[in-house]
């Protein structure tokens, strides 16, 4: 048996967030966000947390298949984004007007919340 410690594996959550931020920057880094740090925080923390807390989505995750959970997720995401409209119009505008951004955000938040 080896007595020395092996390699260190990065924290999965930290690695996942880094990958999300990299993908976001690669695809949407050209959008002139007024407060890019706030948008990154919304995407990686606040939006997934609010979607995950949605009761209908929670029920679908627990009691239904992945396809139905995705349908409820998309509805929950729309509710969350609509609630953000007042304070984060810039992000909501990208979500409502930019199909590739909406698809990316939806896929990303689903991956973060469906487990």
NUKOL-437134 format. One line per 5 residues: their letters; for each residue x, y, z of C-alpha. Coordinates in steps of 0.25 Angstrom, whole numbers, plus 5000, padded with zeros to 4 digits. Layout:
N
A	X:Y:Z | ...
END
This chain:
115
XXXXX	5000:5000:5000 | 5005:5014:4997 | 5008:5022:5009 | 5009:5036:5001 | 4997:5044:4997
XXXXX	4993:5043:4983 | 4989:5055:4974 | 4979:5065:4978 | 4965:5065:4971 | 4959:5079:4970
XXXXX	4945:5081:4977 | 4935:5077:4967 | 4926:5089:4970 | 4937:5099:4968 | 4941:5092:4955
XXXXX	4927:5093:4950 | 4925:5107:4953 | 4939:5110:4946 | 4934:5103:4934 | 4921:5110:4934
XXXXX	4928:5124:4935 | 4937:5120:4924 | 4926:5115:4915 | 4918:5128:4918 | 4930:5137:4914
XXXXX	4934:5128:4902 | 4919:5130:4897 | 4914:5143:4902 | 4927:5151:4906 | 4924:5161:4895
XXXXX	4911:5166:4901 | 4914:5179:4908 | 4909:5176:4922 | 4908:5188:4931 | 4912:5179:4943
XXXXX	4918:5167:4938 | 4922:5162:4951 | 4907:5163:4956 | 4902:5155:4944 | 4912:5144:4946
XXXXX	4907:5143:4961 | 4893:5143:4956 | 4896:5132:4946 | 4904:5123:4955 | 4897:5125:4969
XXXXX	4884:5133:4970 | 4877:5128:4957 | 4880:5113:4960 | 4876:5115:4975 | 4863:5121:4971
XXXXX	4860:5111:4961 | 4863:5099:4970 | 4854:5105:4981 | 4842:5106:4971 | 4832:5096:4977
XXXXX	4826:5091:4964 | 4840:5088:4959 | 4844:5081:4972 | 4832:5072:4971 | 4835:5069:4956
XXXXX	4849:5065:4960 | 4845:5056:4971 | 4832:5050:4965 | 4834:5050:4950 | 4844:5047:4939
XXXXX	4855:5056:4934 | 4847:5061:4922 | 4835:5066:4931 | 4845:5071:4940 | 4851:5079:4929
XXXXX	4838:5085:4925 | 4835:5089:4940 | 4850:5095:4940 | 4847:5103:4928 | 4835:5109:4934
XXXXX	4842:5112:4947 | 4853:5118:4940 | 4843:5127:4932 | 4837:5131:4946 | 4850:5134:4952
XXXXX	4855:5143:4940 | 4842:5150:4940 | 4844:5153:4954 | 4858:5159:4951 | 4852:5168:4941
XXXXX	4850:5179:4951 | 4865:5179:4956 | 4873:5173:4944 | 4866:5178:4931 | 4879:5175:4924
XXXXX	4880:5161:4927 | 4865:5159:4925 | 4866:5166:4911 | 4877:5156:4907 | 4869:5144:4912
XXXXX	4856:5149:4904 | 4863:5154:4891 | 4875:5145:4890 | 4871:5131:4886 | 4885:5125:4888
XXXXX	4887:5132:4902 | 4873:5127:4906 | 4876:5112:4902 | 4890:5113:4908 | 4885:5118:4921
XXXXX	4873:5108:4922 | 4883:5097:4919 | 4893:5102:4930 | 4883:5104:4941 | 4876:5091:4938
XXXXX	4889:5084:4939 | 4892:5091:4952 | 4879:5088:4958 | 4875:5074:4953 | 4882:5064:4962
END
